[in-house]
Amino acid sequence: KALDRLAERMVQMDLLDQAADIVEGEAGRQSDPEAKGKLGARAAALRLLASKPELAVRALDDSEATSLSAETQEKRKLLRARAYAKIGRREEASDLVTPRLAHGLRALLDREDDAVPAAIHWCLTPAIAPQSRLGIDGHPARGGFLPPVPLPRRMWAGGALEFHDALRVGDAVTRSSRIADV
């Protein structure tokens, strides 16, 4: 209790790192998994407030515990997702525009010309994961590139596409993805 009050007072004085140090120390001394998990989440939140997402992830990792309540698990997942977003995770993938891919997309679009359809970019560089690492929706499970957000649906919220020229069979393409916010 005294350490809780001290940490809270430090937060009020904008001594976020020192408050997080106290909370992390207390989490490390806990034998009760639920208390350890809650304290680790509190330390992670303080590290995020101090703009130190890498330390927030470490606080969550160091306080990992089994048999946490659903509420504590959910809170920890959201904190981890926010930390990952602040870190600015990136992923790149490369692919090649093949004759078969271009032909298949032209057939799907009922096109009889020889041009590569502009929409071919949607067919290139899909995420690849072993079946054992797929989520219920058929996409790679969260927790790899995507933060482990405990929400049931995925939604593409936006992006920027830049075409410098039309794609042609044989062209190499690169997809660069970055998590900007959660």
Secondary structure per residue as TSV (DSSP state, phi and psi in degrees):
chain	resnum	aa	ss	phi	psi
A	1	K	-	360.0	-43.2
A	2	A	H	-64.3	-39.9
A	3	L	H	-67.1	-34.8
A	4	D	H	-61.9	-45.3
A	5	R	H	-64.8	-40.1
A	6	L	H	-64.3	-45.3
A	7	A	H	-62.0	-42.8
A	8	E	H	-63.1	-40.5
A	9	R	H	-64.4	-39.5
A	10	M	H	-64.2	-38.5
A	11	V	H	-61.2	-44.1
A	12	Q	H	-61.3	-29.5
A	13	M	T	-91.4	7.9
A	14	D	T	63.0	33.0
A	15	L	-	-101.8	64.2
A	16	L	H	-65.3	-42.4
A	17	D	H	-63.3	-42.1
A	18	Q	H	-67.3	-38.6
A	19	A	H	-64.6	-42.5
A	20	A	H	-63.9	-38.5
A	21	D	H	-58.9	-43.9
A	22	I	H	-64.2	-46.0
A	23	V	H	-65.6	-41.2
A	24	E	H	-63.3	-40.6
A	25	G	H	-61.1	-42.1
A	26	E	H	-65.9	-39.3
A	27	A	H	-61.6	-39.8
A	28	G	H	-65.3	-23.6
A	29	R	T	-92.4	-1.5
A	30	Q	-	-80.6	138.0
A	31	S	-	-100.9	-21.2
A	32	D	S	-80.0	117.7
A	33	P	H	-57.3	-41.2
A	34	E	H	-64.5	-44.7
A	35	A	H	-63.6	-41.0
A	36	K	H	-62.4	-44.9
A	37	G	H	-64.1	-40.9
A	38	K	H	-67.1	-42.8
A	39	L	H	-65.6	-39.4
A	40	G	H	-62.1	-39.2
A	41	A	H	-65.2	-40.9
A	42	R	H	-64.0	-42.7
A	43	A	H	-63.1	-41.2
A	44	A	H	-62.6	-41.9
A	45	A	H	-61.7	-41.0
A	46	L	H	-64.9	-40.1
A	47	R	H	-64.9	-36.8
A	48	L	H	-66.5	-41.0
A	49	L	H	-61.2	-31.2
A	50	A	T	-85.9	7.8
A	51	S	T	59.8	43.9
A	52	K	-	-128.7	72.1
A	53	P	H	-63.1	-32.8
A	54	E	H	-62.8	-39.6
A	55	L	H	-71.6	-28.9
A	56	A	H	-64.7	-43.3
A	57	V	H	-63.1	-42.7
A	58	R	H	-63.2	-39.7
A	59	A	H	-61.7	-39.4
A	60	L	H	-69.1	-42.8
A	61	D	H	-62.0	-44.2
A	62	D	H	-68.8	-21.9
A	63	S	T	-108.1	17.5
A	64	E	-	-59.1	133.8
A	65	A	-	-144.9	153.9
A	66	T	S	-88.7	163.7
A	67	S	S	53.7	48.7
A	68	L	-	-85.7	153.0
A	69	S	-	-64.6	156.9
A	70	A	H	-59.4	-38.8
A	71	E	H	-63.1	-43.8
A	72	T	H	-68.3	-40.9
A	73	Q	H	-60.1	-44.7
A	74	E	H	-62.1	-45.4
A	75	K	H	-61.7	-42.6
A	76	R	H	-66.0	-38.6
A	77	K	H	-63.7	-43.2
A	78	L	H	-65.0	-40.8
A	79	L	H	-62.6	-42.1
A	80	R	H	-63.4	-41.8
A	81	A	H	-62.3	-42.8
A	82	R	H	-65.0	-38.9
A	83	A	H	-64.8	-46.2
A	84	Y	H	-59.4	-41.8
A	85	A	H	-63.3	-39.3
A	86	K	H	-70.6	-30.4
A	87	I	H	-68.1	-25.7
A	88	G	T	77.0	49.2
A	89	R	-	-53.5	141.5
A	90	R	E	-126.8	154.2
A	91	E	E	-148.4	139.3
A	92	E	E	-126.8	146.8
A	93	A	E	-144.8	145.2
A	94	S	E	-118.7	154.3
A	95	D	E	-153.4	175.0
A	96	L	E	-129.8	136.2
A	97	V	-	-78.7	109.7
A	98	T	-	-98.6	157.0
A	99	P	H	-59.1	-40.2
A	100	R	H	-65.0	-42.1
A	101	L	H	-63.4	-45.5
A	102	A	H	-63.3	-42.6
A	103	H	H	-63.0	-44.9
A	104	G	H	-62.2	-40.8
A	105	L	H	-70.2	-39.1
A	106	R	H	-60.2	-41.5
A	107	A	H	-63.5	-44.1
A	108	L	H	-59.6	-37.2
A	109	L	T	-90.4	7.3
A	110	D	T	55.4	41.3
A	111	R	-	-105.2	139.7
A	112	E	-	-112.5	4.1
A	113	D	S	-83.0	-179.6
A	114	D	S	-101.1	-0.5
A	115	A	S	-72.3	149.5
A	116	V	-	-79.0	121.1
A	117	P	-	-60.5	141.1
A	118	A	G	-60.5	-29.4
A	119	A	G	-74.0	2.1
A	120	I	G	-61.8	-21.8
A	121	H	G	-60.0	-25.2
A	122	W	G	-71.1	-18.6
A	123	C	G	-94.1	-8.2
A	124	L	S	-99.5	152.4
A	125	T	S	51.6	46.5
A	126	P	-	-67.7	153.4
A	127	A	-	-65.7	136.6
A	128	I	-	-120.9	129.6
A	129	A	-	-149.2	149.2
A	130	P	-	-59.9	150.3
A	131	Q	G	-56.3	-34.1
A	132	S	G	-67.1	-13.4
A	133	R	G	-112.0	20.3
A	134	L	B	-92.3	145.6
A	135	G	-	-80.5	177.8
A	136	I	T	-63.3	-23.7
A	137	D	T	-87.8	2.0
A	138	G	S	88.6	-6.7
A	139	H	S	-90.8	162.2
A	140	P	B	-53.7	137.6
A	141	A	-	-59.9	148.1
A	142	R	T	-68.2	152.4
A	143	G	T	115.0	-13.1
A	144	G	S	-90.2	-102.6
A	145	F	S	-72.2	-49.3
A	146	L	S	-75.5	137.1
A	147	P	-	-61.2	154.5
A	148	P	-	-78.0	59.4
A	149	V	-	-70.4	129.6
A	150	P	-	-84.1	36.3
A	151	L	-	-99.2	146.8
A	152	P	S	-75.5	-23.1
A	153	R	-	-122.1	150.1
A	154	R	-	-104.4	146.6
A	155	M	-	-145.9	134.1
A	156	W	-	-81.2	115.0
A	157	A	-	-91.8	-15.2
A	158	G	-	158.2	167.9
A	159	G	-	-176.2	179.0
A	160	A	-	-130.6	129.3
A	161	L	-	-115.1	136.8
A	162	E	-	-128.4	114.6
A	163	F	-	-108.2	116.7
A	164	H	S	-89.4	-19.2
A	165	D	S	-166.9	165.5
A	166	A	-	-67.4	144.4
A	167	L	-	-78.6	143.9
A	168	R	-	-127.3	156.3
A	169	V	T	-55.7	132.6
A	170	G	T	98.4	-13.9
A	171	D	-	-69.8	141.1
A	172	A	E	-94.8	137.5
A	173	V	E	-125.6	154.4
A	174	T	E	-130.1	132.4
A	175	R	E	-103.9	127.0
A	176	S	E	-114.4	122.8
A	177	S	E	-118.5	142.1
A	178	R	E	-141.8	133.8
A	179	I	-	-85.7	116.2
A	180	A	-	-95.6	-30.9
A	181	D	-	-163.2	155.9
A	182	V	-	-128.0	360.0
